[in-house]
Amino acid sequence: MPTPGPPPALPRAPALAGTGQASETRELPAATVTALNAAARTHGFTPATALRTAWALAADFAAGTTGTAFVLPVALRDPSRPDADTVCGMLTETVLASGDYQPGDSLLDSVVRQQQWWNRSLEHQHLGVPGIERALSATGELAWSLLSFDAGGAPDRFALDGLQATLKATGDSSHYPVNVHVRAGERWQIELDYDARVPAHVAATLAEALVRGLTALALDTESRIAAIELMDPARVNGFETSGRDYAGSQPLLPELFARQVAAAPQATALVVGGTSYNYAELDVLAQQAADRLAGLLTTATGHRSLAVRLPRGLDIVVAHLAALRSAVTLVVLDNGWPAARVERALQLTSPALVWDGEGLRATGIGSHPAPTPIAPQAADTAGIVFTSGSTGEPKAVAVPHRALAHLAARQQRELYPEGRTLQVAHTSAFHFDAHWDAFLSLFTGHTLHLLTEDEYLDPFALADYVAAHRIGYLDFTPTLWNAVISSGAMTRLPEICVAGGESFPAALWQRMGQLARESGSVVYNLYGPTEATVDALAAAVTDAPEPVVGRPVGATGALVLDSQLRRVAPGTVGELYLAGPQLAEGYLSRSALTAARFTAHPFAPGERLYRTGDAAAWRPDGQLALLGRTDAQISLHGVRIEPGEIEAFLAGQCTVRRAAVLKATDPRLGERLVAWVVPSDPSAVGDPRLAAEL
């Protein structure tokens, strides 16, 4: 058996009604008991061992780990005591136990090992929990639950020296937060008592998991432990999916745009710089650009991709539309990037074409001819999005056409009102994946307003634009929303407001919830990494009293798993994994990193999961709450930052020996990124030239 570690910290709860203690009762049916007893006889373990094994699974499920220790009462007489044989009555001790298994093991392997461990432990059980605590110099409890088993059952009536007695009730209690008593018989009676330290939903989850574990042992001892579902599958589905049917493929963006052109050619598609373009006009411009791409690609070398480095305006919109319909991969570069980062991005992607301030032209990168454009396919890469890397190397995320198609389908069905055209404000930089949230309105029949930075960064200019153009959709990071709300410039919200890209402060959550109710609006907190194509989870601020990221959207699946890729119980902290057709293909030229972050789906053969690195837990109402990171990644103002990338750059300077980067909160300026450096020359500390060089 593994050495038991300290008990997990159970969630605190307010005192329960009455005595502060409550119970969950369950019954194991007669047919299941019969099957369990038969399996025990066949494989050489006892029903008590089966119970210990099932409780180990349930306790680990609730704790989100393995090897969770629990306490067992045993009847024995300490052989080291000289009067052990002469003391009257039943003497008991408590011993520690835990599960000994790997997710790939069968139930039979686990229960047999549990039986073997129990047999070996018999001669040592007199040490008990107190002896173990003394040996470990433990200052706290080694377990949070006690499990007892009445194998024979107590008779209801019995005689004692001619006195007839009737057993009215039995009871078990201890100082542990959870006490489980199982009484054998034709049917097993299970009673789980818990105190105010344990939320009611956790107790119910434990009781259900115990019954499911016992049932699995009775019916199929060859089952792999990882495949055993310890929670009702309908409840699992309710947590992990949107519950909507997105089966099959979705139309790709070029097809969606063509439908809009055919259905409403004169409808306004784009407003930029005070000029409006209808769908027919925008379609002509996009096709002209696509024809130019095709012509250049006949002689260009490099990959079939287009590097775009343009200011906000008509050209960058046309470049997107032309590349999408030409099956040319978009690589949008930030105008503010330093030359070295731009150069590295071009080396990674080897684009055949570039469209910047000097126009559309071939890059001359590479030696092989670029493939001839064809109609885009679902698996083709639609765009490359750069995110921060932990080693100083930016990560190039390859986003397929399929992912964008599913994002558009999700927006059409879940976000925008049916049968009405909204005025949609575009306020994100085009090199951020989040810009697709607003941009996709072009493909679903709405009007896209491309705001300038002067218009959306000035709260009063923004409020004027929203009012003048009747903007119905507005998307910002919580930081920018806080600036807009705090300024007092906007007292009523647009119909649909979206916040995302960073944590949502509780005070802002409350304030925007109040404004949403007053305005008749809906405010969504959207969560989604680039690797899951922008939106994976959503929560309306009026649906929860505190910030949460909500439930899965569209065809995306969300799973909270432990370190061995097993589901954890609601309320238990695990790592968030995402699934579904919106997942990216991986990282360009980073096969090892792709394999580490995109893993095989343990419950759906042939599918993949993306490991987000976010610690999360399901709330009882099915909403997901984020609880920090499992790594060092930082989210700041909508940008995911790997401190290691900055630290590697700083440490690479000849004036710096070591560097550390953290997010810090300034009382006046809010959250900021701060770097600490150890100069190569200690005398340079305080020298303004050092800061200037960095």
N, C-alpha and C positions, 0 to 999 in steps of 0.2 A: 504494500500500500504506500502511496506517496505520503510524505510528511505533511500533515495538515498545516495550512497557513492560517493567518489571522482571518476571522470571519469577515464577510463583506459588510459594508455599512448599509443597513437596511434604511429605506426612506422613512423619515419621521412623519408622524401623522398626529392630528389632534386626538385627544382622548375619545374613545368610543363611548356611546351612550351606556348608562347603567354602571356596571362595575369596572368599566375600562377594558373588558375582555369580551370577545365574541368568538363564534365558531362557524366553521364550514363543515358540513356533513356530506358524505358520499357513501354509496353502496356499490360494492363489486358484485355483479350478478352471479347467480349460482352456476350458470354455464361457464362463465369466465373462471370462477374458482375451481371448477372441475378440471378445466383445461390446464390451469396453472399447476394444480396438484399433480396432474399426469405428466406435465413437462418436468416437474421437479423429480418425480420418481425415475423418469427415463434418463435424465442427465445427471442425477446425483447431487442435487442441491435441495435445500429445505425451503419451505414457503417463507420462513423468516429471512433467508438470504435473498429471495426474490424481492421481498419488501425493501430490504436495505438497498438493493440495486436500483429499484424504481425510485426510491426517495433520493438517492444520490443524483439520478438524472434530473428529478424535479428541482432539487436544491441548486444544482449547477445551472439549470435553465433560468431560475429566478436571479441567480447571482451573476450570470453572464461570464462564468469561468468554469474551470474544472477542479476537482479535488476539494470541493466545499465540505468542510468538516461538519459532522453532526454527532449528537450524543445518544448513546443507547444505555438503558438501565439493564443490569444483569444481576441475577441472584447468585451469590457466591460467598464463601468464607475464606478470608485471607489466611493462607497457610503459615504466614510468618507470625500470626498471633497465637500465643500458647493456649489461649482459652477458646480458640475457634470452634472446637467440637462441643463445647459445653454451653455456649450461649444459646438461649431459647429464641425462637422466632426466625423469620426470614431476613437474612442480611443481604443487602444490595450494594452495588457499586455502579458507577457510570463510566463508560469507555467511549473513546472516540472512533469514528469510522468515516470513510469517504469513498467515493467511486474510484475505480482504477480501470481506465479505458481510454481509447483513442476513438475519434469519430468514425474511423474506418472499421473498427472492430464490430463483431456481431454481438448481439445481446447475450448469446450463449457464452462467448468468450468472457464477457464482463462478469456474468453471474457466477461462472465457474471460478474465476479469480477471486471474486468476493467470498465464495465458500472456502476456498483454500486459505485465504488470508484469515478468515474467522477461525478456522481450525488451528492455524499456527498461533493465533493470538490468545487462545484459551489459557495457556499457562502464565500469561503476563497480565491478564485482566484485573488481577487484584491491585495492580498499581493505580488503575482508575484515572479519571480526569485530574483529580488533585495531585496525584503523583507526577503526571505529565506537566502540569502547570509549574510544580516546584522545580522539575528538571530543566524546564525552559526559562525559568524566572519570569514567567508570563505575568504581565500587569493587567491584562484584559481577558475577556472571554475568548476561548478558542473556537466556539461554535455559537450559532444563533438558533438552533432547533434541537429538539429532543424527540426521538422516535421510539415508541414502545409497541410491543406486539403481544397480544394475549392469544397464544396459539390454541389453547384448549377451550377457552371460553369458561366463564363462571356459571355454575348452575343457579337457576333462579330460586330454588328451594333446597334447603339442606337441613340435616339434624345434627345437633351437638349435645351429647349427654341427655338425650330425650327432649331437648328443646328444639321445636320446629322454628326455623328462621326463613324469612323471605328476603331476597336481595332486591332492594328497590332501585338502587342506582350505584354506579361506580364513577370515580372521577380521578383525573390525573392533572397535576399542575407542577410547574417548576418556575424558576426565575427566567427561563429562556423566552424570547419573544414569540416563538412558535413551538407548540407541543402537538405532536401527532400521535394518536392512539388508534391502533387497528385491532379489532376484535374478530377473531376467526370464527368460522361456522360454515353453514351451507352457503351463506352469503357473508362477505366481509363487510363489517361496519367500520367506516372510517370517520374519525372526528378530528378536525384540525382546529385547535384553539389558538388564538393569537391576541396579543395585547395592543395597547395604543401605539406602540412603536411600529406597527405593521399596518399599512393601508389595506382596506378591505379588498381592493382589486388584486393586490399581491397575494393575499391569502386565498382568494378564489382561484387565481392562476396556479398556485402551488397544489391545491387540492385536485384541480382538473389534471394537471401534469402527472400527479401520482397515479391517478386512475388510468390515464393513458399509458403510462409506463408499465403498469401491472398488466394491462390488457395486451400490450405488445409482447411481453414475456410469455403470456399464456398462449397466444395465437401464432406467434412466429418468432422463435428464438434465434433464427438465422438472419433476422433483419439487421442491417447495419445501423448502428446507433445514430449516425448522421441523418438517416432517412426517417427516423421516428418523429412523428409530428406530435408535440406535446401540448398543442393548442388547437382548438376547433378550426379546421381548415377554412370554414366560412369566415371566421373572425380574422384569420391570417390574411385572407384575400381582401377583407375590408380594410385592413391596415396597409397592405403592401401595394394595392392598385387603386386606380381611380374609379373602378367599377363600371367604366364605360367600354363599349365595344369598338375597338380600333383594329379589328382583325383585317388582315390583308394589306396590300400596298396602298399608299396614298398617291394622288397625282403629284408629279414633280412641279417645281415652281414655274418653269417655262410653260407648261400646260395650263396652270392656274392663271398666269398672266394672259395667255392667249384667250382663255374663256372670258376674262374681263373685257378685253378688247372687243371681242365679238358681241358680248352682251350689252355693253354700254360704252361705245367708242367715244362719245362726246362728254362722258362724265369726267369731272376733274380728278386726275390721278395724283398730281404733284404740284405743290406750291413752294417756290424757292426764289428768294430775292425779290419778292413782290410780283413774280410772274407765274401764271398758272399754265399747266400742260394737261391736256386731256389724255385719255388712254390711247387714242389713235395716234396723237402726236408723239407721245413717249414711245410707242411701239415703233414708229418710223425711225426715230433717233437711235433706238436700241438695235434695230436691224442694220442700219447703216454702219454702226460701230462693229456689229458682228461680222459684217462683210469685210471690213478693214482688218479685223482679227484674222479672218480666214485667209485673206490675201497675204498678210505678213507671215503667217505660219507656213506657207508653202516653201519659204526659203530660210526661215529662222531655225536656230539650233537651241537645244535645251528642252526642258520639260514643257508640256502643254499647259502652261500657267501664265498668268498675267499679274505682274507686280503693279500695284496701284499706290501712288503717292500724290494725292490730289487734295486740294482744300475742299471744305464743305461747299457743295454746289451741284449744278446740273450734271457736270461731267462724271462725278463719282457715282451718281445714281445710274447714269447710262452705262458706265463701265460694268457695274454689277449686273444689269439686265443683259448686256451683250455677252458677258462671260458665261452666265448661267445658261443661256440658250445655245451657246457654242460648245458646251462641255469643256470649257477652259477653266482651270482652277484659279480662284481669286486669292491673291496674296496682298492684303491691304497693309501698308506700312505707315507708321505714324510720322507725320511731318516733324514732330518734335524729337524723334530719336537721334542720338548722336551717330555720326558717320560710321563708326566702328560697328554699331549694332545693325545698322542698315546693311552694311557689307556682309555681316555674318548671316543675316536673314536671306540675302540673295545667294550666298554660298550654299545654304541648306536647301533652298527650294529650286535653284537653277531655273528661273523663269525664262521662257523664250521671249516674252514680250514685257514691256514696261510702259505705263501710262503715267506721266508726271507733268510738271509744269512745262516741259519741253515738247510735250505731245506724246502720241502713241507710236512706238517704234520697237524694233527688235533689240534685244540686249547683247547678242553675240556671245552669250554664256553657253558653254558646252560645245561639244564637237559633233553630236549626233542630231540629225534633223528632228524637229518637233513633230509628233504624230499629227496627222490630218484631223481636223475637228469632225466630230460625229455627234449624233443626237445623244444628249446626256442619259446615262443609266443610273438607276437608284444607288448602285454601289460606287459610282464614280465620286471622286473627291470634288466637292463644290468649292471649298475654301480651306485655306490654312490660317489658323489663328495662333499667334504667339502668346505664350504665357511665361511667367518667370520660372527659372530653373534653379534647383538647389545647389548646383555645382558651378554656377556662373554661365552655363550654357542655356540659352532660352529654349523652351519646349515648343515645337511646332505641332499643333494639334490638327489632324486631318479630319475635316467634317464632311461626311458624304451627303449627296443630294437627298437620300432617303431620310436623313435626320431632319433636314430643313422642311421636307414635305410633311413629316409628322408634326413638327412644331407648328406649321401653318394650319394643319387640320385641327390641332388642339385649340389654337386661337379662334378658329372659325366656330367651333362647337361649344367652347367653354368660356371664352373671354368676351367676344364682341356680340352685341345684340343681333338677333336674327332679323333680316329684312330691313335694316336701317344702315345708312352710311354715316360713319363717324369722321370727324376731323381729328387726325392723329398727329401729335407733335413728335418729331424726331429730335432727341436731345443728347444722343450718345455719340462718342467718337466712332468712326467707321472701323477702326482697327480693333475695337472691343467687340467680342461676340454679342454683348447685350444689345448692340444696335439693331440686331435682327428682330427684336421684339416689336419695335415700331415699324421697321422697314417692311416686314411681311404684310402690313396692311395694304400695300400696293397690290398684293396678289389675292386679296379677299374682298376687293371692291370698295375700299375706303379711300379717303384723301389724305395723302402724306404731306405734312408741312415740315420743311427742312429749316429749322430755326438756326440762326447764327449764335455764336457764343455770347455776343452782346445781348441777344434777346433772351436767352435762357439762363444766363448766369446773373442777370440783374433781376431781382424779384419783382420790381415794379414794372420794368419793361416786359417781363414775362406775363404778369397779370394783365397788362394792357393787351398783349397779343392774344392771350387766351380768351379774353372778353370780346375782342374785335372779330376774331375768327371762329368763335364758338367751339373752341377746342374741346373734344370729348374724351381724349386719351392723353395722359401725361405721365412720363416715366422718369424717375430720378433715383439716385442713391438716397438712403435716409439722411445722410449729411446735407445734401442739397435741399431735400424736403424740409429739414429742420430750419435751414436758412430762409426758405420761402415762407414757412408758417410763422417763424419768429419775427419776420419783418413786418407782418401785418398787411402785406400787400395783397394777399389773396385770402379772402374771408369765406369764400365758397369754393368748393372743389369741383373739378370737371367730373363727368359721369364715371369715368374709369381712371383710377390713379394706381400707379405701380411703383413699388419701392423694391430695390434689390441690390445685390452686389456687396453688401456688408451687413453687420449686425444691426438690428432695429432696436434703438433705445426704448425702454419701457415708457418713459414720459412722452416721447413722440408717438408711440403706439396708442396711448390713451387719448392724446390730443387729436390725432388723425381719426381715431374712431368716433370721437365727438363731432368733428367736422363732417365726417362721412354721413352720420345720422342727420345732421342739420341740413346738409346739401342734397340728401337723397342719392349719394354717390356710393361707390364701392371702392375700397382701398385694399390692394393685394400686396402681401409680402411674398415676393417670388424668390425662390432659391434654385440655383442650378449652376454647376461648374461648366466650363467650356467643353469638357469631355462628355457632357450629357446634353450639349446643344441648348444652352441658355436656360430653359425652364424645366425643372424636374418636379418641384413641389410648390404649392401655393396655399396661402392662408389669408382670409379676409380679416382685417383687424377687428371687425365687429363680432367675429365668431369666437374669440378667445380673450380672456381678461389680461393676458400677458403675451409678450412676443413668442410666436412659434412660427415654424416654416410650413406647417399644415400637412396636407395630404398630397399624394402623387397626382400629377396631371397627365392628360393624354394617355398614351400607351406606355408611359414610363412606370417602372416598378421600383419600389424603395424597400430595402431590407436592412434591418439592424442586426448585425451578426457579431459573434464573439471572435476571439483570435483563431479559432479553428473552423470558422465559417459555419457556425450553427446559429440558428435563430435564438435571440434572447427574449425574455418575457417582457410584456409591456411594463414600463417603469424602470427597467434595467438598462444601464448604460452599455452601449456597444458601439461599433463603428458602422457608419452609414455606407451602404453599397447601393448603386443604381443599376437598373437593367432596362432593356427595351430597345426599340429601333432608333431612338435618338442618340444612342451612344456613338461617339466618334470611332474612327477606325484605329486610332492609336497615335503615336508620336512619330513624326517623320524622321527616319534614319536613327531611331532610338529603340531598337527591338527589345533590349533588355528592360528598359524602363516601361515599354508597352506591356511586356509580359508581367511585370511587377504590379502594374496598376489595373490592367484589364485581365481579370481572372475568369476561369470557367465557373459557370453558374452551378452551385452544388445541388440545386433542386430542379433544374431544367436543362437536361442534356443538350448540348449543341449551342447553348446560348452563353452570353458573357455577362459579367458584372464589372462595374467600374468602382474601384475603391476610392472613396472621396477623401479619407483622412479626417473626416469630421466625426467627433463623438456625438452620439444622439440617443434619444430614448423616446419610445412611444408613450404618449399620455393615455389614460383610460378612455378618453373620448375619441381616440384615433388620430389626434393631431401629433405631429412630430416636433420635438424640441431639440435644438442644437445646444451642445454643452461644451463647446471648445474644440480644440484640435488634438489629434493623436500625434501630430508632428509639429514642426516649427513654422509652418506656413502662416502668413499674415494676410488678412483682408483689410484693405484701407481704401476708403472712398471708391468702392466698386472695383478695385484692382487687387488681384491675388498676387502676393509678393513672396518669393522665397528669399528669406534673409541671406541664405548661403550664397545666392548669386551676387548680392551686393558685397558681402564679406569677402568673397573670392576676388572680386574686382579691386576692393580696397587693399587687400593683402598683397595683390600683385603690383602695387606701386612701390617704388624703391624706397620711399620715405616711410613706409608702414611695415611694422613687424607682425602685428596681430590686429584683428578687427572683430567687432561684434555689433549686430544690428537688432534693434527691438522696436516695438511699437510703444510709444509713451503718450500720456495724456497731459497736454498743457492746459492749465486752468483758463487761459485766455484764448488760445488758438485751437483747442480740442485735440483730437488724436493726430499724432505726427510720427514719422519714421525718424529714429535717432540712431546715429552711428557713433560708437566709441572706438578709438584707435589707440594702439601702443606704437609710438614713433620708433623708427629704427635708431634715431639719435635722441636720447632722452632730453637733451637740452632744447629740442624743438618744441617741447610742450609749451603751449601758450603763444608760439610764434604764428602770427597771422598768415605767414606765407604757406604754412602747412595746410591750413584750411583752404586757402586759395587754390593750392595744387589739387586738392581732393574735390 
